Amino acid sequence: MTEETKETKEEAKKSNLIAPQEPVDPEITVEQVQAQLNYAQKIINVLQTKVNDANGVIVQLEARLLMAEEDKAGILKQLEYAGITPQ
């Protein structure tokens, strides 16, 4: 291993260490952070409601599709008995 490779690896190790960082805005208050968290939670709740509603619609559509396929199979069977072959 070359001397340059050793130095590069040592520098990489140093840069991977987690150093304490200053807050982005030291003027921000706990109340402001709490307000932002509350807002984010409300957005999450609304999105979850929308996802649940969409899933309900999907379930209903799947049930309708299954019923339509069953109806189609019954109609085709009736046509077969009548001697009609659909194309």
Phi and psi in radians as a Rosetta constraint file:
Dihedral C 1 N 2 CA 2 C 2 CIRCULARHARMONIC -1.390 0.35
Dihedral N 2 CA 2 C 2 N 3 CIRCULARHARMONIC 2.843 0.35
Dihedral C 2 N 3 CA 3 C 3 CIRCULARHARMONIC -1.104 0.35
Dihedral N 3 CA 3 C 3 N 4 CIRCULARHARMONIC -0.646 0.35
Dihedral C 3 N 4 CA 4 C 4 CIRCULARHARMONIC -1.143 0.35
Dihedral N 4 CA 4 C 4 N 5 CIRCULARHARMONIC -0.690 0.35
Dihedral C 4 N 5 CA 5 C 5 CIRCULARHARMONIC -1.139 0.35
Dihedral N 5 CA 5 C 5 N 6 CIRCULARHARMONIC -0.714 0.35
Dihedral C 5 N 6 CA 6 C 6 CIRCULARHARMONIC -1.079 0.35
Dihedral N 6 CA 6 C 6 N 7 CIRCULARHARMONIC -0.769 0.35
Dihedral C 6 N 7 CA 7 C 7 CIRCULARHARMONIC -1.114 0.35
Dihedral N 7 CA 7 C 7 N 8 CIRCULARHARMONIC -0.719 0.35
Dihedral C 7 N 8 CA 8 C 8 CIRCULARHARMONIC -1.097 0.35
Dihedral N 8 CA 8 C 8 N 9 CIRCULARHARMONIC -0.745 0.35
Dihedral C 8 N 9 CA 9 C 9 CIRCULARHARMONIC -1.142 0.35
Dihedral N 9 CA 9 C 9 N 10 CIRCULARHARMONIC -0.695 0.35
Dihedral C 9 N 10 CA 10 C 10 CIRCULARHARMONIC -1.134 0.35
Dihedral N 10 CA 10 C 10 N 11 CIRCULARHARMONIC -0.701 0.35
Dihedral C 10 N 11 CA 11 C 11 CIRCULARHARMONIC -1.133 0.35
Dihedral N 11 CA 11 C 11 N 12 CIRCULARHARMONIC -0.691 0.35
Dihedral C 11 N 12 CA 12 C 12 CIRCULARHARMONIC -1.107 0.35
Dihedral N 12 CA 12 C 12 N 13 CIRCULARHARMONIC -0.710 0.35
Dihedral C 12 N 13 CA 13 C 13 CIRCULARHARMONIC -1.097 0.35
Dihedral N 13 CA 13 C 13 N 14 CIRCULARHARMONIC -0.745 0.35
Dihedral C 13 N 14 CA 14 C 14 CIRCULARHARMONIC -1.112 0.35
Dihedral N 14 CA 14 C 14 N 15 CIRCULARHARMONIC -0.694 0.35
Dihedral C 14 N 15 CA 15 C 15 CIRCULARHARMONIC -1.264 0.35
Dihedral N 15 CA 15 C 15 N 16 CIRCULARHARMONIC -0.356 0.35
Dihedral C 15 N 16 CA 16 C 16 CIRCULARHARMONIC -1.441 0.35
Dihedral N 16 CA 16 C 16 N 17 CIRCULARHARMONIC -0.220 0.35
Dihedral C 16 N 17 CA 17 C 17 CIRCULARHARMONIC -1.166 0.35
Dihedral N 17 CA 17 C 17 N 18 CIRCULARHARMONIC 2.466 0.35
Dihedral C 17 N 18 CA 18 C 18 CIRCULARHARMONIC -1.500 0.35
Dihedral N 18 CA 18 C 18 N 19 CIRCULARHARMONIC 2.073 0.35
Dihedral C 18 N 19 CA 19 C 19 CIRCULARHARMONIC -1.826 0.35
Dihedral N 19 CA 19 C 19 N 20 CIRCULARHARMONIC 2.499 0.35
Dihedral C 19 N 20 CA 20 C 20 CIRCULARHARMONIC -1.065 0.35
Dihedral N 20 CA 20 C 20 N 21 CIRCULARHARMONIC 2.376 0.35
Dihedral C 20 N 21 CA 21 C 21 CIRCULARHARMONIC -2.017 0.35
Dihedral N 21 CA 21 C 21 N 22 CIRCULARHARMONIC 2.592 0.35
Dihedral C 21 N 22 CA 22 C 22 CIRCULARHARMONIC -1.272 0.35
Dihedral N 22 CA 22 C 22 N 23 CIRCULARHARMONIC 2.582 0.35
Dihedral C 22 N 23 CA 23 C 23 CIRCULARHARMONIC -1.067 0.35
Dihedral N 23 CA 23 C 23 N 24 CIRCULARHARMONIC 2.637 0.35
Dihedral C 23 N 24 CA 24 C 24 CIRCULARHARMONIC -1.050 0.35
Dihedral N 24 CA 24 C 24 N 25 CIRCULARHARMONIC -0.782 0.35
Dihedral C 24 N 25 CA 25 C 25 CIRCULARHARMONIC -2.243 0.35
Dihedral N 25 CA 25 C 25 N 26 CIRCULARHARMONIC 1.798 0.35
Dihedral C 25 N 26 CA 26 C 26 CIRCULARHARMONIC -1.179 0.35
Dihedral N 26 CA 26 C 26 N 27 CIRCULARHARMONIC -0.201 0.35
Dihedral C 26 N 27 CA 27 C 27 CIRCULARHARMONIC -1.475 0.35
Dihedral N 27 CA 27 C 27 N 28 CIRCULARHARMONIC -0.185 0.35
Dihedral C 27 N 28 CA 28 C 28 CIRCULARHARMONIC -1.219 0.35
Dihedral N 28 CA 28 C 28 N 29 CIRCULARHARMONIC 2.460 0.35
Dihedral C 28 N 29 CA 29 C 29 CIRCULARHARMONIC -1.801 0.35
Dihedral N 29 CA 29 C 29 N 30 CIRCULARHARMONIC 2.878 0.35
Dihedral C 29 N 30 CA 30 C 30 CIRCULARHARMONIC -1.062 0.35
Dihedral N 30 CA 30 C 30 N 31 CIRCULARHARMONIC -0.663 0.35
Dihedral C 30 N 31 CA 31 C 31 CIRCULARHARMONIC -1.112 0.35
Dihedral N 31 CA 31 C 31 N 32 CIRCULARHARMONIC -0.677 0.35
Dihedral C 31 N 32 CA 32 C 32 CIRCULARHARMONIC -1.162 0.35
Dihedral N 32 CA 32 C 32 N 33 CIRCULARHARMONIC -0.719 0.35
Dihedral C 32 N 33 CA 33 C 33 CIRCULARHARMONIC -1.119 0.35
Dihedral N 33 CA 33 C 33 N 34 CIRCULARHARMONIC -0.747 0.35
Dihedral C 33 N 34 CA 34 C 34 CIRCULARHARMONIC -1.088 0.35
Dihedral N 34 CA 34 C 34 N 35 CIRCULARHARMONIC -0.704 0.35
Dihedral C 34 N 35 CA 35 C 35 CIRCULARHARMONIC -1.111 0.35
Dihedral N 35 CA 35 C 35 N 36 CIRCULARHARMONIC -0.703 0.35
Dihedral C 35 N 36 CA 36 C 36 CIRCULARHARMONIC -1.154 0.35
Dihedral N 36 CA 36 C 36 N 37 CIRCULARHARMONIC -0.700 0.35
Dihedral C 36 N 37 CA 37 C 37 CIRCULARHARMONIC -1.138 0.35
Dihedral N 37 CA 37 C 37 N 38 CIRCULARHARMONIC -0.710 0.35
Dihedral C 37 N 38 CA 38 C 38 CIRCULARHARMONIC -1.086 0.35
Dihedral N 38 CA 38 C 38 N 39 CIRCULARHARMONIC -0.747 0.35
Dihedral C 38 N 39 CA 39 C 39 CIRCULARHARMONIC -1.092 0.35
Dihedral N 39 CA 39 C 39 N 40 CIRCULARHARMONIC -0.785 0.35
Dihedral C 39 N 40 CA 40 C 40 CIRCULARHARMONIC -1.083 0.35
Dihedral N 40 CA 40 C 40 N 41 CIRCULARHARMONIC -0.691 0.35
Dihedral C 40 N 41 CA 41 C 41 CIRCULARHARMONIC -1.141 0.35
Dihedral N 41 CA 41 C 41 N 42 CIRCULARHARMONIC -0.676 0.35
Dihedral C 41 N 42 CA 42 C 42 CIRCULARHARMONIC -1.111 0.35
Dihedral N 42 CA 42 C 42 N 43 CIRCULARHARMONIC -0.713 0.35
Dihedral C 42 N 43 CA 43 C 43 CIRCULARHARMONIC -1.086 0.35
Dihedral N 43 CA 43 C 43 N 44 CIRCULARHARMONIC -0.769 0.35
Dihedral C 43 N 44 CA 44 C 44 CIRCULARHARMONIC -1.060 0.35
Dihedral N 44 CA 44 C 44 N 45 CIRCULARHARMONIC -0.746 0.35
Dihedral C 44 N 45 CA 45 C 45 CIRCULARHARMONIC -1.101 0.35
Dihedral N 45 CA 45 C 45 N 46 CIRCULARHARMONIC -0.750 0.35
Dihedral C 45 N 46 CA 46 C 46 CIRCULARHARMONIC -1.119 0.35
Dihedral N 46 CA 46 C 46 N 47 CIRCULARHARMONIC -0.779 0.35
Dihedral C 46 N 47 CA 47 C 47 CIRCULARHARMONIC -1.091 0.35
Dihedral N 47 CA 47 C 47 N 48 CIRCULARHARMONIC -0.699 0.35
Dihedral C 47 N 48 CA 48 C 48 CIRCULARHARMONIC -1.115 0.35
Dihedral N 48 CA 48 C 48 N 49 CIRCULARHARMONIC -0.697 0.35
Dihedral C 48 N 49 CA 49 C 49 CIRCULARHARMONIC -1.077 0.35
Dihedral N 49 CA 49 C 49 N 50 CIRCULARHARMONIC -0.774 0.35
Dihedral C 49 N 50 CA 50 C 50 CIRCULARHARMONIC -1.087 0.35
Dihedral N 50 CA 50 C 50 N 51 CIRCULARHARMONIC -0.731 0.35
Dihedral C 50 N 51 CA 51 C 51 CIRCULARHARMONIC -1.109 0.35
Dihedral N 51 CA 51 C 51 N 52 CIRCULARHARMONIC -0.764 0.35
Dihedral C 51 N 52 CA 52 C 52 CIRCULARHARMONIC -1.083 0.35
Dihedral N 52 CA 52 C 52 N 53 CIRCULARHARMONIC -0.742 0.35
Dihedral C 52 N 53 CA 53 C 53 CIRCULARHARMONIC -1.083 0.35
Dihedral N 53 CA 53 C 53 N 54 CIRCULARHARMONIC -0.777 0.35
Dihedral C 53 N 54 CA 54 C 54 CIRCULARHARMONIC -1.101 0.35
Dihedral N 54 CA 54 C 54 N 55 CIRCULARHARMONIC -0.703 0.35
Dihedral C 54 N 55 CA 55 C 55 CIRCULARHARMONIC -1.114 0.35
Dihedral N 55 CA 55 C 55 N 56 CIRCULARHARMONIC -0.656 0.35
Dihedral C 55 N 56 CA 56 C 56 CIRCULARHARMONIC -1.087 0.35
Dihedral N 56 CA 56 C 56 N 57 CIRCULARHARMONIC -0.734 0.35
Dihedral C 56 N 57 CA 57 C 57 CIRCULARHARMONIC -1.115 0.35
Dihedral N 57 CA 57 C 57 N 58 CIRCULARHARMONIC -0.739 0.35
Dihedral C 57 N 58 CA 58 C 58 CIRCULARHARMONIC -1.065 0.35
Dihedral N 58 CA 58 C 58 N 59 CIRCULARHARMONIC -0.740 0.35
Dihedral C 58 N 59 CA 59 C 59 CIRCULARHARMONIC -1.098 0.35
Dihedral N 59 CA 59 C 59 N 60 CIRCULARHARMONIC -0.761 0.35
Dihedral C 59 N 60 CA 60 C 60 CIRCULARHARMONIC -1.109 0.35
Dihedral N 60 CA 60 C 60 N 61 CIRCULARHARMONIC -0.716 0.35
Dihedral C 60 N 61 CA 61 C 61 CIRCULARHARMONIC -1.144 0.35
Dihedral N 61 CA 61 C 61 N 62 CIRCULARHARMONIC -0.686 0.35
Dihedral C 61 N 62 CA 62 C 62 CIRCULARHARMONIC -1.106 0.35
Dihedral N 62 CA 62 C 62 N 63 CIRCULARHARMONIC -0.699 0.35
Dihedral C 62 N 63 CA 63 C 63 CIRCULARHARMONIC -1.126 0.35
Dihedral N 63 CA 63 C 63 N 64 CIRCULARHARMONIC -0.746 0.35
Dihedral C 63 N 64 CA 64 C 64 CIRCULARHARMONIC -1.090 0.35
Dihedral N 64 CA 64 C 64 N 65 CIRCULARHARMONIC -0.703 0.35
Dihedral C 64 N 65 CA 65 C 65 CIRCULARHARMONIC -1.096 0.35
Dihedral N 65 CA 65 C 65 N 66 CIRCULARHARMONIC -0.765 0.35
Dihedral C 65 N 66 CA 66 C 66 CIRCULARHARMONIC -1.077 0.35
Dihedral N 66 CA 66 C 66 N 67 CIRCULARHARMONIC -0.733 0.35
Dihedral C 66 N 67 CA 67 C 67 CIRCULARHARMONIC -1.134 0.35
Dihedral N 67 CA 67 C 67 N 68 CIRCULARHARMONIC -0.701 0.35
Dihedral C 67 N 68 CA 68 C 68 CIRCULARHARMONIC -1.128 0.35
Dihedral N 68 CA 68 C 68 N 69 CIRCULARHARMONIC -0.696 0.35
Dihedral C 68 N 69 CA 69 C 69 CIRCULARHARMONIC -1.135 0.35
Dihedral N 69 CA 69 C 69 N 70 CIRCULARHARMONIC -0.675 0.35
Dihedral C 69 N 70 CA 70 C 70 CIRCULARHARMONIC -1.140 0.35
Dihedral N 70 CA 70 C 70 N 71 CIRCULARHARMONIC -0.739 0.35
Dihedral C 70 N 71 CA 71 C 71 CIRCULARHARMONIC -1.069 0.35
Dihedral N 71 CA 71 C 71 N 72 CIRCULARHARMONIC -0.751 0.35
Dihedral C 71 N 72 CA 72 C 72 CIRCULARHARMONIC -1.052 0.35
Dihedral N 72 CA 72 C 72 N 73 CIRCULARHARMONIC -0.785 0.35
Dihedral C 72 N 73 CA 73 C 73 CIRCULARHARMONIC -1.075 0.35
Dihedral N 73 CA 73 C 73 N 74 CIRCULARHARMONIC -0.703 0.35
Dihedral C 73 N 74 CA 74 C 74 CIRCULARHARMONIC -1.140 0.35
Dihedral N 74 CA 74 C 74 N 75 CIRCULARHARMONIC -0.720 0.35
Dihedral C 74 N 75 CA 75 C 75 CIRCULARHARMONIC -1.146 0.35
Dihedral N 75 CA 75 C 75 N 76 CIRCULARHARMONIC -0.749 0.35
Dihedral C 75 N 76 CA 76 C 76 CIRCULARHARMONIC -1.097 0.35
Dihedral N 76 CA 76 C 76 N 77 CIRCULARHARMONIC -0.642 0.35
Dihedral C 76 N 77 CA 77 C 77 CIRCULARHARMONIC -1.161 0.35
Dihedral N 77 CA 77 C 77 N 78 CIRCULARHARMONIC -0.713 0.35
Dihedral C 77 N 78 CA 78 C 78 CIRCULARHARMONIC -1.114 0.35
Dihedral N 78 CA 78 C 78 N 79 CIRCULARHARMONIC -0.709 0.35
Dihedral C 78 N 79 CA 79 C 79 CIRCULARHARMONIC -1.122 0.35
Dihedral N 79 CA 79 C 79 N 80 CIRCULARHARMONIC -0.649 0.35
Dihedral C 79 N 80 CA 80 C 80 CIRCULARHARMONIC -1.094 0.35
Dihedral N 80 CA 80 C 80 N 81 CIRCULARHARMONIC -0.741 0.35
Dihedral C 80 N 81 CA 81 C 81 CIRCULARHARMONIC -1.103 0.35
Dihedral N 81 CA 81 C 81 N 82 CIRCULARHARMONIC -0.587 0.35
Dihedral C 81 N 82 CA 82 C 82 CIRCULARHARMONIC -1.427 0.35
Dihedral N 82 CA 82 C 82 N 83 CIRCULARHARMONIC -0.070 0.35
Dihedral C 82 N 83 CA 83 C 83 CIRCULARHARMONIC 1.462 0.35
Dihedral N 83 CA 83 C 83 N 84 CIRCULARHARMONIC 0.292 0.35
Dihedral C 83 N 84 CA 84 C 84 CIRCULARHARMONIC -1.782 0.35
Dihedral N 84 CA 84 C 84 N 85 CIRCULARHARMONIC 2.261 0.35
Dihedral C 84 N 85 CA 85 C 85 CIRCULARHARMONIC -1.911 0.35
Dihedral N 85 CA 85 C 85 N 86 CIRCULARHARMONIC 1.949 0.35
Dihedral C 85 N 86 CA 86 C 86 CIRCULARHARMONIC -1.225 0.35
Dihedral N 86 CA 86 C 86 N 87 CIRCULARHARMONIC 2.615 0.35
